[in-house]
Amino acid sequence: MDVAACSALLNLLAVIILIPLTAFSLLVVKILIGKSIGDPGYPPVRGTVFNMAFCFNRLYDRHTENAKRNPTFRLLASGQSLVCTVDPRNVEHIMKTAFDRYTKGEYNQEITTEFLGEGIFMVDGDKWRQQRKLASFEFSTRVLRDFSCSVFRKNAARLVGFLGDMAARGMDFDVQDI
């Protein structure tokens, strides 16, 4: 291989490496110079998509640790910012006080409709109220009590049978193994 061919190959390799590296750098800069830097009105940033990728095998543990340090925090991704909260006041505000202000949005509905359909978890406004009204009948005190009583009776009968059998045999057992 002559010098000109070697030089051309090295130039091609440099371009192939530099284009993704430049795109990655621009993405990081875009995230870091977002509107929230230095603005106390926004929850602190506790992670980015890149951070989540590095901690993927313990992602839920990482989110739990973040929530313990700061009950309301943001996760940044390219073009979007996800606010996570475990603060009871914020949860009440979102789920009860100002529910209509916090919609799922077209993007989330579009990407999850095939999986979750158009049930209570994925609709907003009047459709949500209708779904909630229908579901509330299934979760009434009487329905839940009747269901839980029948399940309790069935499990209690199985437990009594097991305990009677163990007592008749005179065997020891660990309750945690039941």
Summary of the structure (lengths in Angstrom):
residues: 178
radius of gyration: 27.6
end to end distance: 73.8
largest distance: 91.6
contacts: 361
relative contact order: 0.05
helix: 68%
strand: 9%
